């Protein structure tokens, strides 16, 4: 999830623990709501050690690692500032857990119980990057700051904070309820994917028959029973395209973000010498753009000529806007 929402949720939780924690503990709580994303600075170490769990949204996004890390930080803070160790540790872990939980609710899977298990989890209710939520959280942070300096009345400030807290609880509650309801009524091999706006969503279908596999991504909402097909493709089993698709999926493991998501639609573009196998990730699909991996094979030898990942316009592949 975006940094503004992480920070704003930390601010709100900090405000409602004013009577429980000291100011130092609340500041530490707020810092910990965005600190897990500092794992981006571990990238050089990841390349050196060749360990996936040093990459972004890997080991740092674990409740257990968070418990250990915040314990170390809290011990140092309590020694330096003469604060209660248990108080600052609890506050820090709450802030850290807010971040991990929010990321757990988005499209990217995270290993929340690492190192006990390396398995990654998600309960996808929102997009990893939702521009509307980013805008909403950014405006709310600015509004709360402005109100603090222009109308420094405790009652008004806390009333505004309560309004924001209930707004986010309702937002996430609606998202969670929508995901549960839609997934329950969907047929087998169909999966709910969130849209940018609540009540609207995508449906990913991967249906395998005796001789082929059908891939489809559709758009729907709570206000209609109809599904609007956006992208669809079929691959014949045991065909050359199926073999290229399987190889492209295997090669996609080299890209650390790609394997965190599950729902792919493959497409093929070929000329006299090359076949470009394009894997489009449906979790990141929008009206104009998509996250993709492109693997170009030599048509005769099937040797990989190039491979790349990116986020770009669908028109690059000749797909229409939705």
Secondary structure, 3 states (H helix, E strand, C coil): CCHHHHHHHHHHHHHCCCCCCCHHHHHHHHHHHHHHHHHHHHHHHHHHHCCHHHCCCCCCCCHHHHHHHHHHHHHHHHHHHCCCHHHHHHHHHHHHHHHHHHHHCCCCCECCCCCCCCCCECCCCCCCCCHHHHHHHHHHHHHHHHHHHHCCCHHHHHHHHHHHHHHHHHHHHHHHHHHHHHHHHCCCCEEEEECCCCCEEEEEEEEECCCEEEEEEEEEECCEEEEEEEEEEEEECCCHHHHHHHHHHHHHHHCCCHHHCCCEEEEEEECCCEEEEEEEEHHHCCCCEEEEEEEEEECCCCCEEEEEEEEEEHHHHCCCCC
